[in-house]
């Protein structure tokens, strides 16, 4: 019996030619015929003289999951084709089938041969698909992490390449964690109950993490070794005190650190510095020693600076913009920033802010003499480009006109780099788009114009406040609030736009309700239109609020008995609960007791406020300034609380105040600013009734109030940000013979959150490390302060800048104080604290903060000296 046996299990590119050569000359063995007759009738196969046969039939065997006819089609063999045996046709058919990557073995046999006809059978062994990966030797959490990393391989046909790729992916994962000696074995198990599927069993032996015992530098004379070691951010020596930057050896980080090392040398003027060799030597079972051999070279300095090709600006102007002087250290990174760095502070801005989009500047070292370098800047100015059209992509919710009114690059204007950057800042500030994903794309045209495309990504901007908390004296307080930051009033009548409310026009609608049963309730409603009339950035706001509180009922709900017995004055300074809430009733008749109880139950502190505000963006001194003016009306009703309740007079009091605010804000990002500053000066003025003959004791509230707030941000590194701010407030009287109003005073301490039934007439200023309002109404200034100041320094570091959950950590040091009168005022007398905290910004809830602070100073007369370690806050705290 003579057969053709072509069998291919594994082949690679390096052996492809030899295998094909073998297959083309393989013997054909035929079966199914009698031995004698077969020997007599079968012609002998001679490799030197192949014979031609016509294919009479092709069959397929061993195919369980693939269609046999499809396999025949893929092989390229056809019934009726004439092929030479031995020859290339059979070997080519096998190669085509194996190239599909779905078969493990292919064997072509001649089952019958008569005359010049031949019957062929293609025998297949199919490869299984990867159904599941099972791990052993690692924890469950690690298994889930690995499954997520290599989930793309599931469902693929198992080949040697797939196995190798899975092995490499697992090794890479553990090597990045410092397990350089990880061992991996893979076993395959076919599951007959799942068709042509197989489970891959992965055996992992992690071994110990490889740590760095020592880092040695050779050839270093100009740099401190400690400085060089600090520059290796991800490659550290093992030290007992090292916690946050472990000393595991990770090849990828090691390569990155070598590049950082050379960057540092280049910054210091050593442009020829190079790492001649770096050796990683085994130092024990799980330790390595790293040895660097460095050639530092010379430290270079600038000598002569030349300009070529500049016609618009003179050499002297460009040199002044560059800011490099003869003798300065030659720093290529710094040079790039001076050429193409911060807007309006680099050379490129001088050209690109004047329309020269096609400007180019190439620095060329024209001479190197000793340790000095002559550098020539070759400039191509090109033509001025005019903006043709502006395109916005990605605003799926916000209307086009809302986006376009914030854009500073308008058709017909000259191209401006600074205007593009300013537009990105404005689009970030309105809060509707992910600030990390706003990307401008200038598209130059052949006619010398340019289209500017802004790509944005919508983020959730509406916020909901649903919370419950303990509000000190008033007990449990529930809060429900909703803020729609991208509201559309004009679409209220369009029911199809309610999702859940009409949106897209950039208006702000806020509704808030806070309550402790019937004892304390607060309602507020506000609406803001940032572009009144739609043509100019003139904002209009209206706010209505209502505050209802029954302090004695709050006392009943939260305190079952008077802890001070039958004190005729109730609770004193230490708790800030006011006076007159408790009365001695033991000597009263029942009717008198009922009357006293009714009087106490009806004792209240209610207020209603309405304010209207108009704001305007200014163009002078620059276009970061804005001015707003508002008129507010407040009616405060106090009854049954005694003359000394926080110093407030009983009866109804009316406040009519004109409030003006001048501010400047150049902060780049409202959620996590990296650079920029803001300041705000606010004056609140009531009519001077006492100077006009009016009686302020008759219910008219009179005061003038001045508030100053300033913040400053600067990036120390690409992520680490330094933040400093100052806050001051002063309350005064027009008539020196009249006392300063007890309304509108300051309370200082704690988180700065507004809680309690006196919020209608106080400014609450936080001071971490101390109890809430401990320096105000509940502390050393029982009736609130008439002046305060506060100073804050912070270092901030982002953990996540994802718009769905922006998280950053911070450390802080701050100090502040509150003063009952101006005779005591001393801006240098501060209650100081320091600590650390975190902020989480979620679009649905706003900014959530928690801080841990150490108070350095005691407040006598207070429990725990007024100190409180943890403070919790919700919302962007202004002060």
BAKOLMAR-827526 format. One record per residue (C-alpha): y, z, x; residue in three letters. Coordinates in pm, whole numbers, plus 32768, in hexadecimal, padded with zeros to 4 digits. Example, Ala and Ser with C-alpha at 12.3 -4.5 7.8 and 13.67 -1.06 7.14 Angstrom:
// BAKOLMAR-827526
7E3E830C84CEala/7F9682CA8557ser/
// end
This chain:
// BAKOLMAR-827526
800080008000unk/814B7F8F808Funk/829080378028unk/840280388078unk/8474819E80A6unk/85EA81D180C2unk/8640833F80C3unk/879083D18110unk/87D4854780FDunk/8904857F81D8unk/89DE848C828Bunk/8B31849D832Dunk/8C2F83A983ABunk/8BB883D18512unk/8A52836B84B7unk/8AA1826D83A5unk/8A66813A847Funk/891D81B8850Bunk/8898821083B0unk/88F480BE8323unk/884780188447unk/871180E48406unk/871180978292unk/87397F2482CBunk/85F87F1B839Aunk/8525801B82DBunk/83C07FBB8276unk/83737F60810Bunk/82367FF78084unk/81A97F767F3Cunk/80C5802F7E4Cunk/800C7FE37D08unk/7F2C7ECE7D90unk/7DC57ED67E00unk/7D9E7F177F71unk/7CD57DDE7FC1unk/7D967CF57EE7unk/7ED87D927F54unk/7E807D6980BCunk/7E1F7C008082unk/7F437B9F7FA2unk/805F7C6D8033unk/81177BB28140unk/81597C73827Bunk/82C37CE682A6unk/835D7C7383E5unk/84AC7D138442unk/84FE7BE18510unk/84C57AF883E5unk/85247BA8829Dunk/84A57AFE815Eunk/85727AB78028unk/85087B447ED7unk/85907B307D77unk/85B87C7A7CC3unk/84DC7C717B8Funk/85227DD37B0Dunk/85E17F107B6Eunk/857A80667AECunk/860E81C07B28unk/854F83067B4Aunk/85BF846F7B7Eunk/870584487ABEunk/8725856A79CAunk/8896857A7984unk/891A842179DEunk/88D982DC792Bunk/87DB820279E2unk/888980BA798Eunk/89CD81497A1Cunk/891A819E7B61unk/889480387B78unk/89F37FB07B3Funk/8A8080937C4Dunk/897580247D45unk/89EA7EBA7D33unk/88847E367D05unk/88467D457BE2unk/870C7CAF7B4Dunk/86FA7B467BC1unk/87B17B8C7D07unk/870B7B047E3Cunk/86F97BFB7F59unk/86617BFB80B1unk/855B7D018102unk/85957DA881F2unk/870D7D6E81CDunk/88657DF88183unk/88517DED8005unk/87757F227FE5unk/88367FEF80E6unk/897E7F8B8040unk/88FB7FFA7EEBunk/889A814E7F77unk/89EF8178801Bunk/8AA681237ED7unk/89E182247E14unk/8A0C83327F1Cunk/8B8082EC7F2Funk/8BA283687DC8unk/8B6E84C87E49unk/8A92852D7D24unk/893C84F37DC1unk/888185B37EC9unk/877084AF7F0Eunk/873D833B7EC1unk/85F382877EFDunk/85B481177EAEunk/844580AD7E8Eunk/839B7F617E47unk/82A07FAE7D35unk/821A7E4C7D1Funk/82317D037DD6unk/81AD7BAE7D65unk/82017A707E1Aunk/83787A667E4Cunk/83BF7B717D42unk/83EC7CE47D7Bunk/83F47E137C92unk/84D77F327D07unk/84F180A37CA4unk/861F817C7CFBunk/85B782E87D1Bunk/86D483E77D03unk/870385587D48unk/884585CF7CA3unk/893A86D27D29unk/898A87F97C44unk/8AE988607BD7unk/8B8289B07C30unk/8B6E8A8C7AFBunk/8BBA8BE57B85unk/8C068C9F7CC5unk/8B6D8DF47D04unk/8BDE8ED97E1Bunk/8B3C8FF77ED0unk/8BC690DE7FD9unk/8D2591027F46unk/8DCA91CA7E2Funk/8DFC91497CCFunk/8F7591267CFAunk/8F3F904F7E30unk/8E468F7A7D71unk/8F4A8F2F7C65unk/904A8ED27D70unk/8F578DE57E1Cunk/8EEB8D497CD4unk/90568CFC7C87unk/90898C5B7DDFunk/8F5C8B727DC9unk/8F4B8B397C52unk/8F9B89C87C87unk/8E3E89907D15unk/8D8D89F97BD8unk/8CEE88D37B24unk/8CE687FF7C5Eunk/8BA687697CE7unk/8B1E88427DFDunk/8B28878E7F49unk/8B2C880480AFunk/8CA487C280AFunk/8CDC889A7F7Aunk/8C1489B68014unk/8CD7899C8157unk/8E25899780A3unk/8DC88ACD7FDBunk/8D5F8B7D811Aunk/8EA58B1E81C7unk/8F768B91809Dunk/8ECB8CE6809Funk/8EF38D088217unk/90618CAC8204unk/90998DB080F4unk/90058EC781C6unk/909E8E52830Bunk/91F48E6F8268unk/919D8FDB8226unk/9133901A838Dunk/8FB78FF48367unk/8F7E8EF9847Eunk/8E0A8F3C84A3unk/8DAC8EFF833Aunk/8C4C8E76830Funk/8BED8D9381EBunk/8A9E8D0C8173unk/8A768C2D8045unk/89358C007F7Dunk/89068B117E5Bunk/88348B5D7D28unk/87F68A557C1Bunk/87ED8AD77AB7unk/86FE8A0079ECunk/877B8A9A78A7unk/88D78A0D78E2unk/887E88A67925unk/88EB88187A71unk/89B3894E7ACFunk/898B8A3F7BEEunk/8A0A8B977C4Dunk/8A8D8BC97DACunk/8A498D1D7E43unk/8B468D7D7F4Dunk/8AEC8E96803Dunk/8C218F2680EBunk/8C30901A820Aunk/8D9E9065824Dunk/8D78913F837Dunk/8EA1920883F9unk/9009919883FFunk/9071911D8553unk/919E91E385C8unk/928A91B386ECunk/926992B887FDunk/9384923A88DAunk/9480911F88FDunk/94D990C88A63unk/95FA8FE68ACFunk/95FD8F428C22unk/97248E8D8CBEunk/982A8F4B8BF3unk/995E8FC68CAAunk/9A888F778BC7unk/9A0E90128A82unk/99A2916F8A20unk/982D917E89E1unk/9864925A88B0unk/9949914F881Dunk/9845903E8851unk/973B911287AAunk/98209147867Dunk/98468FCE8659unk/96CE8FB08623unk/96EB901084B3unk/957D8FDA8459unk/94DF902F85A8unk/94FB919F85FCunk/9453929186EBunk/937D939E864Dunk/944294E1862Bunk/93EB961A8564unk/9540961784BBunk/953294AA8450unk/94F794A182D7unk/95B793848236unk/95759283834Aunk/940792AC83B0unk/9393922B8500unk/92809140848Cunk/92618FF9854Aunk/92928EC98469unk/928D8D76851Eunk/93798CD18425unk/94808DE48446unk/94528DE485BDunk/94AF8C7285CDunk/95DF8CB384F0unk/964C8DD485CDunk/96378CFF8708unk/972C8C0C866Aunk/98128D2F860Cunk/98048DAC8770unk/98838C5F87F6unk/998A8C4E86E1unk/9A118D9D8756unk/9A278D2188BDunk/9ADB8BE78847unk/9BD68CBB8783unk/9C278D7588C0unk/9C6D8C32897Eunk/9B1C8C098A2Aunk/9ADF8AAA89ACunk/99D18A618AB4unk/99028B978A64unk/97938B538A2Cunk/964E8C0D8A05unk/957B8B938B27unk/94418C3A8AA5unk/93CC8D3589A5unk/927A8DDB89C2unk/91C28EA288BDunk/90C18F758974unk/8FB6904988D0unk/8FF491B98914unk/8ED09273887Bunk/8E0D9238873Aunk/8F3492058650unk/906391ED8734unk/911490D887EEunk/921F90D488FAunk/932A8FC688F7unk/93C08F4F8A3Eunk/94F28E6A8A47unk/956B8DB18B76unk/96D38D468B3Aunk/97C28C6D8BFCunk/991F8CD28B90unk/99F38BD68C4Funk/9B6D8BED8C5Eunk/9C608C6E8B5Dunk/9D488B4D8B08unk/9EB28B518A95unk/9F9D8A5389FDunk/A08889A78AF1unk/A13F88758A67unk/A13C880188FBunk/A18B869788A0unk/A1A685DA8758unk/A1628468871Eunk/A193839185E9unk/A27F847E8535unk/A3AF83D98498unk/A3F584B6836Bunk/A41085FD842Bunk/A48D8631858Eunk/A3C086C886A7unk/A486880B8699unk/A44D88388523unk/A2D687FE8542unk/A2BB88E4866Eunk/A36B89F585ADunk/A28189C38485unk/A15489CD856Funk/A1C18B1C85FCunk/A1138AF0874Dunk/A1CE8B3F888Eunk/A18E8AF389FAunk/A0AB8BFF8A8Aunk/9FFF8C558941unk/9E848C73894Bunk/9DDB8B2A88F9unk/9D258B6687B0unk/9C9A8A3686FDunk/9C4D8AF285BCunk/9DAC8B7D85A7unk/9E368A2585F9unk/9D7B898D84D1unk/9E108A9483E8unk/9F6D8A488468unk/9F3888D78427unk/9E7C88EA82DBunk/9E828A53826Aunk/9F498B1E8173unk/A02D8A50808Eunk/A19B8A3F80F6unk/A1478AEA823Funk/A09689CC82F5unk/A0F48876837Cunk/A03287B58273unk/A0FE8854815Aunk/A23F87C381E9unk/A1B2866781B5unk/A0C98691808Cunk/A1C887517FBEunk/A2AE86267FEAunk/A1B785267F65unk/A11084C080ACunk/9FAB84D8802Dunk/9F2783F1813Bunk/9FB884C28256unk/9ECD85098378unk/9EF885D684B3unk/9E0585C985D6unk/9E2D86C386F5unk/9DC7862E8845unk/9DAA86E7898Funk/9E6986018A7Bunk/9E5D86D78BB6unk/9DA188058C38unk/9E40889F8D6Dunk/9DA189E08DE6unk/9DA08AC58CBCunk/9EAE8A058BFEunk/9E8C88F08AFCunk/9F8187E48A90unk/9F47877D8929unk/9FCD864D8870unk/9FD3863986F4unk/9FA784D18680unk/A03684AE8523unk/9FFE839D8423unk/A0FE83D38310unk/A09F82BA8222unk/A157827580DDunk/A1CA83667FD2unk/A0DA83787EACunk/A146839D7D43unk/A06984477C41unk/9FE083467B4Dunk/9F22841F7A57unk/9E8D857B7A39unk/9D2A85AE79BCunk/9C8C86F6794Cunk/9B128719792Dunk/9A43883B78ADunk/9B2D88DB77AAunk/9A3188DB768Funk/9ADF89F075CAunk/9C4989F8763Bunk/9D2788E575AFunk/9DAD87DF76A0unk/9F188838765Cunk/9ED889A376C1unk/9E5089307811unk/9F538821784Aunk/A07B890B7815unk/A00589DB793Funk/9FE788AE7A27unk/A0F888857B2Dunk/A09987217B97unk/A12286327A94unk/A10B84B57A84unk/A231840F7B30unk/A26A852C7C23unk/A22B85147D98unk/A0DF859A7E0Eunk/A0F887097E76unk/9FEA87DA7F18unk/A09C89207EBDunk/A0BC88B37D53unk/9F44887A7D40unk/9EFC89D17DCFunk/9FFA8A6C7CE2unk/9F4F89BD7BBEunk/9DFF8A507C22unk/9EA48BA67C2Aunk/9F3F8B787AD0unk/9DF58B027A39unk/9D4E8C367ACCunk/9E598D1F7A45unk/9E3C8CB978D8unk/9CDB8D4678DFunk/9C1C8C347827unk/9B6E8B997954unk/9A928C117A6Funk/9B8C8C317B90unk/9A7B8BEC7C91unk/9A288A9B7BF1unk/9B838A017BC1unk/9B8088D57CABunk/9C9687D27CD2unk/9C3686737D3Dunk/9D48857D7DA6unk/9CD484147D76unk/9DAB831F7E40unk/9DE381C27DAFunk/9E1080777E5Funk/9F7180517DD5unk/9FE7818D7E8Bunk/9FCE82737D5Eunk/9EDE83927D2Eunk/9E1E841D7C06unk/9DE685967C0Cunk/9CAF861B7B69unk/9C82878C7B19unk/9B2088017AD7unk/9B06894C7A1Dunk/99EF8A207991unk/9A2B8AE47851unk/99D68C567856unk/99CA8D507736unk/9B238DE8770Cunk/9B0B8EA975C5unk/9ACA901E75E2unk/9A2E91227503unk/9A5892997527unk/994C93677479unk/992C94C37506unk/9917963374C2unk/998B974675A6unk/9A0598A875C4unk/9B7E98BA75BBunk/9BB59A20762Bunk/9C5A9AEE751Aunk/9C2F99E5740Eunk/9AB699DC744Bunk/99E498A97406unk/9AAE976A73DCunk/9A1C961F736Cunk/9ACB94DA73C7unk/9AA8937B7341unk/9B85926973CBunk/9B8090F073E0unk/9C62901574B4unk/9C678E9C748Eunk/9D168E1975C6unk/9D028CA97568unk/9D568CB973F8unk/9DD68B997321unk/9EB48BFA71FCunk/9EE88A967183unk/9D728A6A7145unk/9D4C8B9A7063unk/9D2E8AB36F39unk/9C2889DB6FE4unk/9ADF8A8D6F96unk/9A1A89AD7082unk/9ADB8A4071A8unk/9A778BAA715Dunk/99838BFC7278unk/99AA8D207224unk/9B268CE97218unk/9BED8BAD725Eunk/9C308B8A73D2unk/9CB98AA474E0unk/9E358AC274C0unk/9E6B8BDA75BCunk/9EF38CDE74CAunk/9E898E4974D6unk/9E208F1873A9unk/9DB8908273D5unk/9D3D917C72D2unk/9CDC92E1732Cunk/9C6C94127268unk/9C2A956D72F5unk/9BC8969D7229unk/9B3D97FE7218unk/9AF5980570A4unk/9C29984F6FD1unk/9CB3993670DEunk/9D21982771CDunk/9D5096B27198unk/9E0495A37257unk/9E32943971EBunk/9ED6931F72A9unk/9F0891AC7270unk/9FB390BC7360unk/9FEB8F477379unk/A0778E7E749Eunk/A0DF8D1374ADunk/A1148CB9761Funk/A1C68B6E75D6unk/A2A78B9E74AAunk/A2F18A447421unk/A1F189A8750Cunk/A2EF890C75FCunk/A3638A2776E0unk/A2B48B5C776Bunk/A3738C487689unk/A2898D527604unk/A2A18E1074BCunk/A1E68F4F746Aunk/A1D7903A7342unk/A12191887343unk/A0E4927C7226unk/A03F93CD725Bunk/9FFB94FF7189unk/9F929656720Cunk/9F19976B7124unk/9EA798BF71A5unk/9E699A14710Bunk/9E479B007234unk/9DD09C287168unk/9CBC9B5A70C8unk/9C589AE47220unk/9C479C527283unk/9B689C9B7157unk/9A7A9B8071A7unk/9A549BD17317unk/9A809D4A7335unk/99CB9E2E7245unk/9A8C9F6072B0unk/9BCF9FB17365unk/9B6AA00974CAunk/9CA9A0D674E8unk/9C64A1B373BCunk/9D8CA1F172D8unk/9E98A17273C2unk/9FCBA12072FAunk/A0169FFC73DEunk/9EC29F5373EAunk/9E769E99752Aunk/9F5D9EA07652unk/9FC89DCE7777unk/9E759DC1781Eunk/9DE19CEA7710unk/9F1C9C3C7699unk/9EC59C6B752Eunk/A0259CD474D4unk/A0A09E007417unk/A09D9E6D72B0unk/9F409DF0725Eunk/9EAF9F4D723Dunk/9F39A05D715Bunk/9EDDA1C57121unk/9E4EA1D26FC0unk/9D9BA3226FB8unk/9EBEA3D16F03unk/9EFEA2BA6E06unk/9E8EA2A76C9Cunk/9D94A1A06C32unk/9EA7A0CB6B9Aunk/9F73A0EA6CD7unk/9E43A0906DA9unk/9E019F5B6CCDunk/9F6C9EF66CEAunk/9F619F1D6E64unk/9E1F9E546E74unk/9EB59D3A6DA3unk/9FE99D386E7Funk/9F139D1F6FB4unk/9E3B9C0B6F1Funk/9F739B456ECEunk/A00B9B777027unk/A0239A1D70C0unk/A0AA994071D3unk/A0D097DE7149unk/A18496B271D1unk/A1BD95477176unk/A2429445726Bunk/A2A992DB7250unk/A32492067371unk/A391909E73A7unk/A3A28FFE74FEunk/A4238EBA7593unk/A3C88E5176F5unk/A4358D3877D9unk/A3C38CAE7926unk/A4DE8C907A1Funk/A51E8B8D7B2Dunk/A6018C6B7BFBunk/A5E38D0E7CF5unk/A4948C547CE0unk/A3AB8BE97BCAunk/A2C98D1B7BEDunk/A3CF8DEC7B36unk/A3D18E3679C2unk/A4B48EF778D9unk/A45B8F93778Cunk/A529904E768Bunk/A4A791107564unk/A52291E57448unk/A449930573D2unk/A46193E772A1unk/A3A2952F728Bunk/A38F9637717Cunk/A2F2978271E4unk/A29D988670DDunk/A24799E97153unk/A2069B03705Dunk/A16D9C5D7068unk/A1369C6771E0unk/A2439D5C7245unk/A37E9D36730Eunk/A2CE9D40745Eunk/A1BB9C427425unk/A1DC9B797568unk/A34E9BB37538unk/A35B9AB77419unk/A44F9B057302unk/A3C09B2471A2unk/A41F9A25709Dunk/A45098B170B3unk/A4D8980E71EFunk/A54896A67213unk/A54995DC7352unk/A5F194897374unk/A5D0940574D7unk/A62B92C9758Eunk/A530928576A6unk/A570918877B8unk/A47E912E78CEunk/A4B490617A08unk/A375900E7AC4unk/A2E78F2E7BD2unk/A1768EE07BF4unk/A0DD8E027D03unk/9F7D8E987CFDunk/9E778D887D27unk/9D668E127C43unk/9D8E8F0F7B2Aunk/9C2A8F987B47unk/9BFA8FB47CC1unk/9D428F647D74unk/9D318F067EE4unk/9E9D8ECC7F2Dunk/9FED8ED77E84unk/A0CC8FE37DF3unk/A16590577CB0unk/A28091397C50unk/A31191A47B05unk/A45892557AAEunk/A47292CF7947unk/A5999372789Bunk/A57A94117741unk/A6C7946476A0unk/A71995067554unk/A879950374C6unk/A951961A7561unk/A97496D9741Bunk/A9FF981374BFunk/AB1597507569unk/AB6D96A77420unk/AB8797EB735Dunk/AA2A97E372CEunk/A94B991472B3unk/A80C98E17375unk/A78D9A2D72EFunk/A785998F7199unk/A65798B571DBunk/A6E597A272B8unk/A62B977E7402unk/A70C9732752Aunk/A6A996E0768Eunk/A6B595E077A4unk/A57395A47863unk/A52F94E479A6unk/A3D894797A25unk/A38793CD7B6Cunk/A22D93447BC9unk/A1D192797CFEunk/A08391F87D85unk/A02F913A7EC1unk/9EE890927F29unk/9E7B8FFB8074unk/9D268F8580EBunk/9CB3902D822Eunk/9B7C8F52823Aunk/9AF68E4A814Dunk/9A818F628064unk/9B1B90AC80CFunk/9C6E90D68021unk/9D7B91DB805Funk/9E4092467F2Bunk/9F7593237F23unk/A04A93847DFAunk/A16D94647D98unk/A1D094EF7C45unk/A30695B07BDFunk/A39D96227A97unk/A4DF96D17A35unk/A558975078E4unk/A6C297AA78ACunk/A7CD980D77B0unk/A91B97657772unk/A9CF98AB7734unk/A9B799A67854unk/A9F39ABF775Bunk/A8BF9A627694unk/A7579AA17700unk/A676997D7759unk/A5A299097635unk/A44A99A77611unk/A3C9985375A6unk/A363973D7697unk/A30D982F77B1unk/A1FF980978B9unk/A0A498A278D6unk/9FF198777A24unk/9E8598AA7A88unk/9D2598277A4Dunk/9CC196C879EDunk/9E0A9663794Eunk/9D61960F7805unk/9E2F964876CBunk/9D7E974F75F6unk/9DF098597504unk/9EE3987C73E8unk/A020988074BBunk/9FF7971E753Aunk/A111969F7462unk/A21497437541unk/A185975B76A1unk/A140968577D3unk/9FEC96DC7865unk/9FCC96A779DEunk/9E7D96CF7A8Eunk/9E4197967BCBunk/9CD697947C35unk/9C3998D67CAEunk/9CFA99A77BAFunk/9CC199F47A41unk/9D59991C7932unk/9ECF99597907unk/9EB69A9A79D1unk/A00B9A5F7A74unk/A0A89A157924unk/A0909ABC77D0unk/9F5C9B89782Dunk/9FC69BF17989unk/A0F59C747A3Dunk/A1E09BA87960unk/A1859C1977FDunk/A2739B317748unk/A2399A09782Dunk/A2FB998B7958unk/A44A98DD7961unk/A3F8983A7AAFunk/A2BC97D97B65unk/A24F970D7C91unk/A0FD96927D08unk/A08695D97E40unk/9F3195327E67unk/9E7094857F7Eunk/9D1E93DC7F43unk/9C1E930C7FFEunk/9B5892277F1Aunk/9A1691687F5Aunk/9971907D7E5Dunk/97FE90A07E10unk/97FA8F867D11unk/99088E8F7CABunk/98398E037B8Eunk/99288DDD7A66unk/98268E757979unk/98228FB57A4Aunk/99208FD87B62unk/98D1910F7C30unk/999091A17D53unk/998892EA7E12unk/9AB893A67E8Dunk/9B2D94CE7F57unk/9C7C956D7F0Funk/9D7E96677F7Funk/9E9796C17E93unk/9F9C97C57E48unk/A08498137D2Bunk/A14A991E7C77unk/A1FF99667B34unk/A3489A257B1Bunk/A3DA9AEC79FAunk/A5409ABB7A6Cunk/A6079A067B76unk/A6589B457C35unk/A4E89B597C93unk/A4BD99E67CD6unk/A435999C7E32unk/A389984C7E6Bunk/A2D698D87F9Dunk/A23C99FE7EE5unk/A0F399627E7Bunk/9FA199CA7DF4unk/9EB599017ECFunk/9D5298837EA4unk/9C5C97897F3Aunk/9B0D96FC7ED6unk/9A4A95C97E76unk/99F0950C7D3Eunk/997F93CA7C9Bunk/9A0592D37B9Eunk/993C91F47AB7unk/99ED90E379F6unk/992F905078D0unk/99E88F5877F3unk/996E8FFF76B5unk/99DD915F771Aunk/9AEA912F7822unk/9B049201795Dunk/9A2893377970unk/9A62942B7A8Cunk/99CA95687B17unk/9A56962B7C3Cunk/99F8975D7D03unk/9B22980D7D99unk/9B65993C7E72unk/9CA199F97E19unk/9D469A8F7F4Cunk/9E3E9B717E99unk/9E179C917DA5unk/9EC49CB27C56unk/9EE69E257C1Aunk/9EA19EA67ABFunk/9DA49D947A78unk/9C2C9DB07A5Funk/9B959D2F7BA7unk/9CFE9D0D7C1Aunk/9D219BD37B45unk/9C219B0F7C0Bunk/9B2F9A167B73unk/9A49993F7C4Aunk/99EB98227B60unk/9ADE97527A95unk/9A83963979A9unk/9B6995237935unk/9B6493F57851unk/9C5392D27872unk/9D4292617981unk/9E04939A79D9unk/9F73934A7A11unk/9FC894997AAEunk/
// end
